[in-house]
Amino acid sequence: MELQEINQKLKETRDELLEILNGLSADQLNKRKDAYSWSIGQVCQHLVKTEELYAAAIRRGLRSKEDSFLERKPLDFLLDRSNKLEAPDIAKPTDEIFEYKDIIDKLNLSREKLNELLNTVEDPSVLSRRYFTHPVFKEMLLIEWVRSLYLHEQRHMEQIIEIRDGCK
């Protein structure tokens, strides 16, 4: 799966996320099942933070002039929500109260910055030759960083639907 296909998946996934969020009230965005759970707003803030961190990692990986011969990692495990993953502190959301417009603006801005970065890559095959170390998944090719973004977002869309449907 190369960059053009991944970009399409990123767009489709984000469109689907925005559709899920469409029309949610402030109460729905900020309600938590319990003190240990995230609200929909917090999940969205986590998605924004993750996208910004991934863009920074990709940018740093692109600065490397050394090609890597890493094997591609299977990433579909990201969709298995029975496998709990702990977000690193830097990607955890705050306890602020979220407004719908702010969440949408932040999601749009983080995606815009990611797209700007990816559009500056003259030779997309470089993403399959360079890597950067992920705090959880270790050495990952840059193309896998990009691909894991839409898988990560799909994982959290399931979570958002559960929260939304449980808070009606």
VOGU-3710 file (C-alpha; in Angstrom, 3 decimals, decimal comma):
1> melqeinqkl> 0,000/0,000/0,000  1,692/3,141/-1,128  1,282/6,794/-0,328  -1,530/7,571/-2,764  -3,657/4,706/-1,401  -2,791/5,646/2,182  -3,748/9,271/1,528  -7,113/8,062/0,230  -7,614/5,925/3,361  -6,642/8,905/5,552
11> ketrdellei> -9,249/11,051/3,793  -11,993/8,404/3,924  -11,340/7,700/7,591  -11,339/11,390/8,517  -14,543/12,000/6,558  -16,158/9,112/8,436  -14,934/10,491/11,772  -16,342/13,944/11,003  -19,671/12,336/10,073  -19,746/10,486/13,419
21> lnglsadqln> -19,021/13,744/15,272  -21,519/15,786/13,263  -24,238/17,300/15,410  -22,938/16,131/18,797  -23,806/18,451/21,663  -21,288/19,803/24,182  -22,709/17,329/26,709  -22,144/14,407/24,351  -18,597/15,596/23,583  -17,622/15,966/27,228
31> krkdayswsi> -19,502/13,157/28,985  -17,382/10,347/30,399  -18,539/6,863/31,317  -16,461/7,108/34,506  -13,451/8,947/35,933  -11,067/6,559/34,168  -12,581/6,845/30,694  -12,075/9,459/28,017  -14,848/11,619/26,635  -15,379/11,923/22,872
41> gqvcqhlvkt> -13,660/15,317/23,043  -10,672/13,764/24,784  -10,455/10,981/22,183  -10,438/13,660/19,467  -7,765/15,656/21,295  -5,709/12,441/21,497  -6,133/11,946/17,731  -4,930/15,521/17,090  -1,922/15,140/19,403  -1,027/11,802/17,822
51> eelyaaairr> -1,241/13,217/14,302  0,973/16,166/15,276  3,518/13,866/16,946  3,536/11,528/13,944  4,077/14,432/11,545  7,054/15,550/13,647  8,460/12,001/13,670  8,036/11,665/9,890  9,737/15,036/9,390  12,677/13,900/11,532
61> glrskedsfl> 12,864/10,559/9,730  12,959/12,347/6,367  16,010/14,333/7,501  17,987/11,109/7,711  20,060/10,470/4,617  20,532/6,806/5,420  18,353/4,157/3,822  17,013/1,415/6,045  16,288/-2,173/5,256  13,652/-2,772/7,897
71> erkpldflld> 10,922/-5,320/7,362  7,428/-3,870/7,237  5,488/-4,406/10,426  1,955/-5,777/10,455  -0,212/-2,931/11,725  -3,713/-4,390/11,604  -3,422/-5,277/15,307  -4,216/-1,601/15,892  -7,825/-2,351/14,976  -8,141/-5,010/17,697
81> rsnkleapdi> -9,570/-3,069/20,617  -9,471/-6,136/22,871  -5,730/-5,462/22,907  -5,522/-2,428/25,209  -2,785/0,060/24,382  -1,723/2,779/26,809  -1,184/6,177/25,191  2,162/7,754/26,053  1,795/10,756/28,365  2,650/13,176/25,548
91> akptdeifey> -0,403/11,953/23,574  -2,866/11,814/26,478  -5,706/14,335/26,473  -6,274/17,053/29,042  -9,368/17,463/31,225  -10,557/20,610/29,474  -14,136/21,092/28,296  -14,374/20,777/24,519  -16,527/22,729/22,089  -17,602/21,107/18,830
101> kdiidklnls> -16,139/23,828/16,593  -12,772/23,756/18,397  -12,497/19,984/18,027  -13,301/20,119/14,311  -10,873/23,023/13,766  -8,074/21,155/15,544  -8,738/17,946/13,606  -8,711/19,909/10,337  -5,520/21,781/11,252  -3,567/18,687/12,255
111> reklnellnt> -4,604/16,953/9,020  -3,723/20,037/6,973  -0,216/20,071/8,503  0,228/16,350/7,834  -0,875/16,779/4,211  1,487/19,748/3,761  4,358/17,602/5,009  3,473/14,639/2,800  3,055/16,916/-0,208  6,645/18,146/0,221
121> vedpsvlsrr> 8,004/14,610/-0,235  9,382/14,693/-3,790  10,023/10,953/-3,969  7,356/9,068/-1,950  9,412/5,853/-2,123  11,742/7,444/0,432  8,996/6,816/3,011  9,570/3,082/2,496  13,329/3,429/2,916  13,607/5,682/5,975
131> yfthpvfkem> 12,499/5,008/9,501  12,037/6,657/12,850  11,762/4,953/16,232  8,241/4,793/17,662  8,011/4,851/21,491  5,846/1,704/21,549  6,382/-0,089/18,216  10,147/0,614/17,956  11,736/1,048/14,500  9,051/1,780/11,938
141> lliewvrsly> 9,373/2,769/8,317  7,946/6,237/7,690  5,299/4,786/5,371  4,111/2,704/8,341  3,872/5,838/10,483  1,554/7,322/7,867  -0,489/4,124/7,442  -0,849/3,585/11,171  -2,515/7,001/11,474  -5,706/5,971/9,704
151> lheqrhmeqi> -5,733/2,601/11,488  -5,311/4,400/14,819  -8,143/6,747/13,897  -10,390/3,820/12,913  -9,661/2,194/16,277  -10,752/5,325/18,104  -13,814/5,828/15,896  -15,161/2,568/17,331  -14,495/3,949/20,796  -16,265/7,226/19,947
161> ieirdgck> -19,322/5,337/18,660  -19,437/3,294/21,873  -19,204/6,458/23,985  -21,795/8,273/21,866  -24,248/5,381/21,923  -23,729/4,815/25,644  -24,377/8,497/26,471  -27,760/8,860/24,792
//
